[in-house]
Structures are given as C-alpha cells and as structure tokens.
Amino acid sequence: MSVSSFPCLLQAQSATSPKFDLLLKGAHVIDPKNQIDRVTNVAITNGHIASIDDNISNGEARKVVDLHGLYLIPGMIDIHVHVFPRFVLPSGAPPSEGVQPDSFSFKSGVTTMVDAGSTGWKEFPEFKRRVVNTSKTRILAFLNIVGAGMGTGNDDNVAEMDANAAAQMALANPGLIVGFKSAHYGGPGWTSVDNAVKAGNLAHVPVMVDFGKITPQRNINVLFADKLRPGDIYTHCFSGHREEVLENGQLNPAMVQGRKKGIYFDLGFGAASFYWFVADPAYKAGFYPDSISSDLHMKSMNAGMKDMTNMMSELMALGSSLQDVVKMSTWDPAREIKHSELGNLDVGAEADIAVLRLENGHFGFLDSAGARRYGTGRLVTELTLRKGEVVWDLNGLAAEDWQSFHYRKGPFYSNGAMR
C-alpha cells in the first residue's frame, strides 16, 4: 500500500472555540467493557475520553485524524513484563534482562505494563523511584515473594520469602503493587507459592505463579486444586513445561478444573513459554488464554514473541477472533489486576488508545522454539495515545504535512548547522 493511501490529518475549521482537543474519526471502535463494536468517532479533551458518538463534526475539534479502515481499541495492558534493569548484581549473576519500558511499550499499542516480580520488597522503593516515576508508560507491579527479587540467585532461598514484609510493602503502595509473584521455585515443598498466597491474603491482592520445577508431589493438579485461590493467575499457560498438555497430546484436565475454580490463565509468551504443540491442542479443546502478556525481557523481545500485536496475531492464527484478542489484551487483564478504570474507553477515562491496522495475507508466526505456523491476518500498531498524547505514529496519521509544518529554523552557525 502506498503512503499516499493512508488516512490523513484533517484540519478542523470553526469560528468558535472547539469543544474537543482531538477527534479520532471513523475508526472501527472495539471496547469490550462497553460492548462497542462499530465504526464511530472518539473525542478527547484534556487527556480524557470526552465523547464516543457517531455524529461529531470536524468543526468541534482542534485537530481531526481520519482513521477510516483502522481499528481503535483501549490502550493495551501487558501484565507480565520485566522492566527493572538492575544496576548492581551479585557476583557471578548474569546481566540484567530488564527493558526500559517506554522504549518498547508504545510501538505495540501498550500503555500499561505490570512488572512481574523483577523486584521484591527490598528493592521496590528503588524500582518506584527509578522506573515507575520516570516512565511515560503506566507502570504497576507484582512484587516478588523473594525479597531480593528475580535474577539475584535467590529463587529457592526460603529465608528471603517474608510474606509479612511483602504484604506491608503492598499495603503501603495500594494500586501500584497489584499482587505477588511466585517464580522459578525448584526447592522442596510449596514454600514459594504458600508465602505468596499468604502475602496475597494479608494485602487482599492476587498472586501470579510462574511455576518452577514440577515433582510428583508439586504439580499443577495440586496447585490449582489446593493452593491457588479464585482470581489468582497462572502465567505461561501454553509453556508445556508443567504438563499443561499430557504425553498423549491432550489438554491436562487440571487446566479445565482450574478455570472452573476461577483461576485466570495468562499467556506469558516469553523466550521459552509458548509452543504450538501446546497451544494447538488447547485451542482444539476450547481452552483459550484469559489474558495476553509478553514476559518481556532482553531475550524474548527479538524472538518469537516480538510484541503485543504479534502475539494477538498468533492467537488469531489459532482461531481467536479480533474481538477475542482485543478483550484478552485490554479489559480482561484490567479485571485480573483489579484496575477497572483501565482497559476501556469510558467517557471520563484517561485517553489511553491504540489504533491498529489488520493486514490480510499470508504470514508466518513463530513459537518459542522458532517453529512456524501460518496465519492470514496480522495486526500492526499505527497510532498510540497515552493520556491523549500521541506517543507512537507509524505513518504520521496525526502529523502535519512537512510543507505546511511550522519549523523552528536557525539561527545557524557558520558551517550551516542548525542550533
């Protein structure tokens, strides 16, 4: 498609003061919470959704962006990322795999990221100061039950699993700490999960489990039936590392029982946690993820996972509809982390918005092993807004043509360089 065929910026003309700051015109809006699934218009004022209406004229806004042929959805929520680049590491520890959030989030339509256990209660104040407070992306956190956090060699160190200290930190940061994370535990018994759930009960928040090594006694059957509570989250649900699919190629019945109990199942694609040989039989059994998340880190971002829209496209290749994957990346994760103000286009809500293009063709998608599966649809993020501000614009949809753009020119140095 030629650049000239993309929707263009329209300048609103009005003799009176415009009612809205920005009008996003003619996109197919999908908002699962509010059951909107039609072509309409979205108006923004002071960084918030001001109106969703089929009959808003261009003259009512200072700026109008024509989005015909595109899909407009709430800004997406990635509930499993690692965005704490740790500066000081224990001797012998591998380099930090944390990613700077704003460098990755907006280009894939993500406006909210939830760090999944990179930090425990000991380092959370530094994480808050250095990442949460300095990022344009909205950053929330699952606090690692290990006080020293992830990547410090303490995943099995039960002395670091202080549920009371973790709960106190969560209670001191309500809404910002959305739950606790049990991750990578390979020691005896259930110490990691039990302490995470204890902290969750104390702070009244959910637990996310990245289940470690399974044993005959420690497995997902017991995890779902006896350990996790309704509202807790099992991430890496298509990893195959914990017998999500049995040796006969069938979905483990424990997965179905866990869902009936009210446990949420999160994708958590990562570098080694999404495989077609697991996802395919799960889909054939009618078992789909509740939420799409990336497990973003330095080793996952350039492999099969790529970004949020790629993962959405992969699930569409398995059989999910566009509406399904939008819900899995907006309203469903908002409910999982108990932030009902997010993942929707409520009038009055912060204007966190993603605009997507659905390309039709023949596309190859990779799993964590690098195995390919073909699909006929691919989503691409055209435009992302955070609190009404354009933070990603792939094809300049919200930009002004260079010939009419008011450049700040000169003065120049003698060598011709612009100051």
C-alpha positions as CSV (number, residue, x, y, z in Angstrom):
1,M,0.0,0.0,0.0
2,S,1.4,3.4,-0.9
3,V,2.0,6.0,1.8
4,S,-0.5,8.4,0.0
5,S,-3.3,5.9,0.6
6,F,-3.1,6.1,4.4
7,P,-5.7,8.2,6.2
8,C,-4.6,11.8,6.5
9,L,-4.8,14.6,9.1
10,L,-7.8,16.9,8.6
11,Q,-7.6,20.5,10.0
12,A,-10.8,21.4,11.7
13,Q,-12.2,24.8,10.9
14,S,-14.5,26.6,13.3
15,A,-15.4,30.1,14.0
16,T,-15.9,29.3,17.7
17,S,-13.6,27.7,20.2
18,P,-13.5,23.9,19.5
19,K,-15.3,21.7,22.0
20,F,-12.6,18.9,21.8
21,D,-8.9,18.9,21.6
22,L,-8.7,15.8,19.3
23,L,-11.2,13.9,17.2
24,L,-10.4,10.4,16.1
25,K,-12.7,10.0,13.2
26,G,-14.2,6.9,11.5
27,A,-12.3,4.0,13.0
28,H,-14.0,0.7,13.9
29,V,-14.0,1.0,17.7
30,I,-13.8,-2.1,19.8
31,D,-14.4,-1.6,23.5
32,P,-15.3,-5.0,25.2
33,K,-16.3,-3.5,28.5
34,N,-18.8,-1.1,27.0
35,Q,-19.8,-3.6,24.2
36,I,-18.9,-1.2,21.5
37,D,-18.0,-2.9,18.1
38,R,-18.8,-0.5,15.3
39,V,-17.5,2.4,13.2
40,T,-17.8,5.6,15.2
41,N,-15.8,8.6,16.5
42,V,-13.9,9.2,19.7
43,A,-13.3,12.7,21.0
44,I,-10.6,13.7,23.6
45,T,-10.3,16.7,25.8
46,N,-7.7,17.4,28.5
47,G,-6.2,13.9,28.1
48,H,-9.5,12.1,28.7
49,I,-12.2,10.5,26.7
50,A,-14.8,13.2,26.2
51,S,-17.3,11.5,23.8
52,I,-18.0,8.5,21.7
53,D,-20.6,9.4,19.1
54,D,-21.4,8.7,15.5
55,N,-22.2,12.3,14.8
56,I,-19.3,14.5,15.9
57,S,-18.5,17.2,13.3
58,N,-14.9,18.1,12.3
59,G,-15.5,21.7,13.4
60,E,-16.0,20.6,17.1
61,A,-12.3,19.7,17.5
62,R,-9.0,21.5,17.2
63,K,-7.5,18.5,15.4
64,V,-9.1,15.7,13.5
65,V,-7.4,12.5,12.5
66,D,-9.1,10.3,9.8
67,L,-8.9,6.7,10.9
68,H,-11.3,5.1,8.4
69,G,-10.3,1.5,7.7
70,L,-8.5,1.1,11.0
71,Y,-9.4,-0.3,14.4
72,L,-9.4,1.8,17.6
73,I,-9.2,0.0,20.9
74,P,-8.3,0.8,24.5
75,G,-4.6,1.1,25.3
76,M,-3.4,-2.4,25.9
77,I,-2.3,-3.8,29.2
78,D,0.7,-6.2,29.4
79,I,0.5,-7.8,32.8
80,H,3.8,-9.8,32.6
81,V,6.9,-7.7,31.8
82,H,10.4,-7.2,33.2
83,V,11.3,-3.5,33.2
84,F,13.8,-3.2,36.1
85,P,17.3,-3.0,34.6
86,R,19.3,-3.8,37.8
87,F,22.5,-1.9,38.0
88,V,24.1,-3.8,40.9
89,L,24.2,-7.6,40.6
90,P,25.6,-10.3,42.9
91,S,28.9,-11.7,41.9
92,G,28.5,-14.2,39.1
93,A,25.0,-13.2,38.3
94,P,24.1,-12.9,34.6
95,P,23.5,-9.4,33.1
96,S,20.1,-7.8,33.9
97,E,17.5,-8.6,31.3
98,G,15.2,-5.7,32.2
99,V,13.9,-3.5,29.4
100,Q,13.3,0.3,29.6
101,P,9.5,0.4,29.3
102,D,9.0,3.4,27.1
103,S,11.4,2.1,24.5
104,F,9.1,-0.9,23.8
105,S,5.6,-0.2,25.0
106,F,4.0,2.4,22.7
107,K,5.1,0.9,19.4
108,S,3.0,-2.1,20.1
109,G,-0.1,-0.2,21.5
110,V,0.7,-0.9,25.1
111,T,0.0,1.9,27.6
112,T,0.2,0.0,30.9
113,M,2.8,-2.5,31.9
114,V,2.9,-4.7,35.0
115,D,6.4,-5.7,36.1
116,A,6.0,-9.4,37.1
117,G,8.3,-10.0,40.1
118,S,11.6,-8.3,38.9
119,T,11.8,-6.7,42.4
120,G,10.9,-7.9,45.8
121,W,10.0,-5.7,48.8
122,K,13.7,-4.8,49.5
123,E,14.3,-3.1,46.1
124,F,10.8,-1.9,45.4
125,P,11.4,1.7,46.6
126,E,14.3,1.9,44.1
127,F,12.1,0.5,41.3
128,K,9.4,3.0,42.1
129,R,11.8,5.9,42.1
130,R,13.8,4.9,39.0
131,V,11.2,3.2,36.8
132,V,7.6,4.0,37.9
133,N,8.1,7.7,38.5
134,T,10.2,8.3,35.3
135,S,8.2,6.4,32.7
136,K,5.5,7.7,30.5
137,T,4.1,4.2,30.3
138,R,1.9,3.5,33.3
139,I,3.9,1.0,35.4
140,L,2.4,-1.3,38.0
141,A,3.9,-4.3,39.7
142,F,3.6,-7.8,41.0
143,L,6.0,-8.0,43.9
144,N,8.3,-11.0,44.0
145,I,7.8,-13.0,47.2
146,V,11.6,-13.3,47.3
147,G,12.6,-10.1,49.0
148,A,15.8,-9.8,46.9
149,G,13.8,-10.1,43.7
150,M,14.4,-12.0,40.5
151,G,17.8,-12.6,38.9
152,T,19.6,-12.5,42.2
153,G,20.1,-16.2,42.7
154,N,17.5,-16.4,45.5
155,D,14.6,-18.1,43.8
156,D,14.9,-21.1,46.2
157,N,16.0,-19.2,49.2
158,V,13.2,-19.6,51.7
159,A,14.8,-17.1,54.1
160,E,14.0,-14.4,51.5
161,M,10.3,-15.3,51.4
162,D,8.9,-13.0,54.1
163,A,5.2,-12.8,53.5
164,N,4.6,-10.1,56.2
165,A,7.3,-7.8,54.8
166,A,6.0,-8.2,51.3
167,A,2.4,-7.5,52.4
168,Q,3.4,-4.4,54.3
169,M,5.1,-3.0,51.2
170,A,2.0,-3.7,49.1
171,L,-0.3,-2.1,51.7
172,A,1.9,1.0,51.6
173,N,1.6,1.1,47.8
174,P,-2.1,0.3,47.1
175,G,-3.0,0.1,43.4
176,L,0.6,0.3,42.4
177,I,1.5,-3.1,43.7
178,V,-1.3,-5.2,42.2
179,G,-0.2,-8.6,43.6
180,F,2.6,-11.0,44.4
181,K,4.7,-13.3,42.2
182,S,6.0,-16.8,42.9
183,A,8.6,-17.6,40.3
184,H,11.0,-20.3,39.3
185,Y,11.0,-22.1,42.6
186,G,12.8,-25.5,42.5
187,G,13.2,-26.3,46.1
188,P,11.3,-28.8,48.2
189,G,7.6,-28.4,49.1
190,W,5.5,-25.3,48.3
191,T,7.2,-22.6,50.3
192,S,7.3,-20.0,47.5
193,V,3.6,-20.4,46.5
194,D,2.4,-20.7,50.1
195,N,4.2,-17.5,51.1
196,A,2.9,-15.6,48.0
197,V,-0.6,-16.7,48.8
198,K,-0.2,-15.7,52.5
199,A,1.0,-12.2,51.4
200,G,-1.9,-12.0,49.0
201,N,-4.4,-12.8,51.8
202,L,-2.8,-10.1,54.0
203,A,-2.8,-7.4,51.3
204,H,-6.1,-8.6,49.6
205,V,-4.4,-8.9,46.2
206,P,-4.0,-11.8,43.7
207,V,-1.0,-14.0,43.1
208,M,0.7,-14.7,39.8
209,V,2.5,-18.0,39.6
210,D,5.4,-18.8,37.2
211,F,5.5,-22.4,38.3
212,G,9.0,-23.7,38.8
213,K,10.2,-27.3,38.6
214,I,7.4,-29.9,39.0
215,T,7.7,-33.1,41.0
216,P,5.4,-36.0,41.7
217,Q,4.2,-34.0,44.7
218,R,4.4,-30.5,43.3
219,N,2.3,-30.2,40.1
220,I,-0.4,-28.2,38.6
221,N,-3.1,-30.6,39.8
222,V,-2.3,-29.7,43.4
223,L,-1.5,-26.1,42.6
224,F,-5.0,-25.4,41.1
225,A,-7.0,-27.6,43.5
226,D,-5.3,-26.9,46.8
227,K,-3.1,-23.8,46.6
228,L,-4.3,-21.0,44.3
229,R,-7.5,-19.0,45.0
230,P,-10.1,-17.8,42.6
231,G,-8.7,-14.7,41.0
232,D,-5.1,-15.9,41.1
233,I,-3.2,-16.1,37.8
234,Y,-1.3,-18.9,36.2
235,T,1.1,-17.5,33.7
236,H,3.0,-19.3,30.9
237,C,-0.2,-21.3,30.3
238,F,1.0,-22.7,27.0
239,S,4.6,-23.5,28.0
240,G,4.3,-27.3,28.2
241,H,6.9,-27.3,31.0
242,R,4.4,-28.3,33.7
243,E,2.2,-30.9,31.9
244,E,-0.3,-28.4,30.6
245,V,-0.7,-30.9,27.8
246,L,-0.2,-34.6,28.6
247,E,2.0,-37.1,26.8
248,N,-1.0,-38.3,24.8
249,G,-1.3,-34.8,23.3
250,Q,-4.5,-33.9,25.1
251,L,-5.1,-30.9,27.4
252,N,-4.5,-31.7,31.0
253,P,-7.9,-31.8,32.7
254,A,-6.4,-29.9,35.6
255,M,-6.4,-26.8,33.4
256,V,-10.1,-27.0,32.9
257,Q,-10.7,-27.6,36.6
258,G,-8.5,-24.6,37.5
259,R,-10.6,-22.4,35.2
260,K,-13.8,-23.7,36.8
261,K,-12.4,-22.7,40.1
262,G,-11.9,-19.1,38.9
263,I,-8.1,-19.1,38.3
264,Y,-7.0,-17.0,35.4
265,F,-4.7,-18.3,32.7
266,D,-2.2,-15.8,31.2
267,L,-0.2,-16.4,28.1
268,G,3.3,-15.1,29.3
269,F,4.9,-15.9,25.9
270,G,8.5,-15.1,26.9
271,A,11.6,-16.7,25.4
272,A,10.6,-20.3,26.2
273,S,7.0,-20.4,27.2
274,F,4.8,-20.6,24.1
275,Y,4.7,-23.6,21.8
276,W,2.4,-24.6,19.0
277,F,2.3,-28.2,20.2
278,V,0.7,-27.0,23.5
279,A,-1.4,-24.1,22.1
280,D,-2.9,-26.2,19.3
281,P,-4.5,-29.0,21.4
282,A,-5.5,-26.4,24.0
283,Y,-7.4,-24.4,21.3
284,K,-8.9,-27.6,19.9
285,A,-10.2,-28.4,23.4
286,G,-11.8,-24.9,23.6
287,F,-9.2,-23.7,26.1
288,Y,-8.0,-20.1,25.4
289,P,-5.9,-17.7,27.5
290,D,-7.7,-15.2,29.7
291,S,-5.0,-12.6,29.0
292,I,-2.2,-12.0,26.6
293,S,1.1,-11.0,28.0
294,S,4.7,-10.9,26.7
295,D,7.0,-11.8,29.5
296,L,9.1,-9.0,28.0
297,H,12.8,-9.1,28.7
298,M,16.1,-8.8,26.7
299,K,16.0,-12.4,25.5
300,S,12.3,-12.5,24.5
301,M,11.8,-9.3,22.6
302,N,13.5,-10.2,19.4
303,A,12.4,-13.9,19.2
304,G,9.1,-15.5,18.6
305,M,7.2,-13.1,20.9
306,K,8.1,-9.8,19.2
307,D,5.3,-7.6,20.7
308,M,1.7,-7.5,21.7
309,T,0.2,-7.2,18.3
310,N,2.3,-10.1,17.1
311,M,1.0,-12.3,19.9
312,M,-2.5,-11.2,19.2
313,S,-2.0,-12.2,15.5
314,E,-0.6,-15.6,16.6
315,L,-3.7,-16.4,18.6
316,M,-5.9,-15.3,15.7
317,A,-3.9,-17.9,13.6
318,L,-5.1,-20.4,16.2
319,G,-8.7,-19.4,15.8
320,S,-9.4,-16.4,18.1
321,S,-11.3,-13.6,16.6
322,L,-10.1,-10.0,16.5
323,Q,-12.7,-9.2,19.2
324,D,-11.3,-12.0,21.4
325,V,-7.7,-10.9,21.3
326,V,-8.7,-7.3,22.0
327,K,-10.5,-8.4,25.1
328,M,-7.6,-10.5,26.1
329,S,-5.3,-7.5,25.9
330,T,-7.5,-4.8,27.4
331,W,-10.5,-5.4,29.6
332,D,-9.7,-8.9,30.8
333,P,-6.2,-8.1,32.2
334,A,-7.6,-4.9,33.7
335,R,-10.0,-7.1,35.7
336,E,-7.3,-9.6,36.7
337,I,-5.2,-6.8,38.3
338,K,-8.4,-5.2,39.8
339,H,-8.0,-1.9,37.8
340,S,-11.4,-1.5,36.3
341,E,-10.6,2.1,35.3
342,L,-8.2,0.7,32.7
343,G,-8.7,-1.3,29.5
344,N,-11.8,0.6,28.4
345,L,-13.0,3.7,26.7
346,D,-15.3,5.0,29.4
347,V,-16.2,8.7,29.0
348,G,-14.0,10.4,31.6
349,A,-11.3,7.8,31.5
350,E,-7.7,8.7,30.6
351,A,-7.4,8.6,26.8
352,D,-5.1,5.6,26.5
353,I,-5.8,4.4,23.0
354,A,-4.2,2.0,20.4
355,V,-5.1,2.2,16.7
356,L,-4.4,-1.0,14.8
357,R,-4.3,-2.0,11.1
358,L,-5.4,-5.5,10.2
359,E,-3.4,-6.7,7.3
360,N,-4.7,-9.7,5.3
361,G,-2.3,-12.0,3.5
362,H,0.0,-15.0,4.2
363,F,2.1,-14.5,7.3
364,G,4.4,-16.8,9.3
365,F,4.4,-16.7,13.1
366,L,7.0,-18.3,15.4
367,D,6.7,-20.0,18.8
368,S,9.4,-20.0,21.4
369,A,11.3,-22.8,19.7
370,G,11.3,-20.9,16.3
371,A,8.8,-23.3,14.8
372,R,6.5,-21.6,12.2
373,R,2.7,-21.6,11.8
374,Y,0.9,-19.6,9.1
375,G,-1.9,-17.2,9.5
376,T,-4.0,-15.0,7.3
377,G,-4.2,-11.8,9.5
378,R,-1.5,-9.6,11.0
379,L,-2.1,-6.7,13.3
380,V,0.1,-3.6,13.2
381,T,0.0,-0.7,15.6
382,E,-0.5,2.5,13.7
383,L,-1.1,5.0,16.5
384,T,-0.8,5.0,20.3
385,L,-2.1,7.7,22.7
386,R,-1.2,7.9,26.4
387,K,-3.4,10.4,28.3
388,G,-4.4,11.9,24.9
389,E,-0.9,12.5,23.8
390,V,0.3,10.8,20.6
391,V,3.3,8.7,21.6
392,W,3.6,6.4,18.6
393,D,2.6,7.3,15.0
394,L,3.9,4.8,12.5
395,N,2.8,6.6,9.3
396,G,2.2,10.1,10.6
397,L,-1.5,9.8,10.8
398,A,-1.7,12.6,13.4
399,A,1.1,14.7,11.9
400,E,1.1,17.7,9.7
401,D,2.5,17.6,6.2
402,W,6.1,18.9,6.1
403,Q,5.3,21.7,3.6
404,S,2.8,23.4,5.9
405,F,4.5,22.4,9.2
406,H,5.9,25.4,11.1
407,Y,9.6,24.6,11.6
408,R,11.7,26.4,14.1
409,K,14.6,27.4,11.9
410,G,18.0,28.9,12.7
411,P,19.9,30.8,13.7
412,F,22.8,28.9,12.0
413,Y,26.4,28.5,12.8
414,S,28.9,29.4,10.1
415,N,29.2,25.8,9.0
416,G,25.4,25.7,8.3
417,A,24.4,23.6,11.3
418,M,21.1,24.4,13.0
419,R,21.1,25.3,16.6
